Amino acid sequence: MIEYTLLLVLGIVLLSITLTFIRLVKGPTVFDKIAAIDAIGIMILVILILLSIYYDRHAFLDVAFVYGLLLFMSVLILARFFIKKREVEVKED
């Protein structure tokens, strides 16, 4: 029974990734695209955790933890980059 539930949740997450990717392509601003990339990354993290439960392997959880940390750091770096870029644009005007 748990296998069917995990497969159902996996299908829903994959559908969510597809819809978010469409948002990534159509995103009118850079910030929308960054938010979509972050959301896709979080959904991939959920897939890793579901695979860990399905296969009963703890190694997937370790990979998911490291991936989550890298995802968080990348969002911080992108936010800082665009804040500094905006400050430079304001000073030039």
Rosetta blueprint (number, residue, H / E / L):
1 M L
2 I H
3 E H
4 Y H
5 T H
6 L H
7 L H
8 L H
9 V H
10 L H
11 G H
12 I H
13 V H
14 L H
15 L H
16 S H
17 I H
18 T H
19 L H
20 T H
21 F H
22 I H
23 R H
24 L H
25 V H
26 K H
27 G L
28 P L
29 T L
30 V H
31 F H
32 D H
33 K H
34 I H
35 A H
36 A H
37 I H
38 D H
39 A H
40 I H
41 G H
42 I H
43 M H
44 I H
45 L H
46 V H
47 I H
48 L H
49 I H
50 L H
51 L H
52 S H
53 I H
54 Y H
55 Y H
56 D L
57 R L
58 H L
59 A H
60 F H
61 L H
62 D H
63 V H
64 A H
65 F H
66 V H
67 Y H
68 G H
69 L H
70 L H
71 L H
72 F H
73 M H
74 S H
75 V H
76 L H
77 I H
78 L H
79 A H
80 R H
81 F H
82 F H
83 I H
84 K H
85 K H
86 R H
87 E H
88 V H
89 E H
90 V H
91 K H
92 E H
93 D L
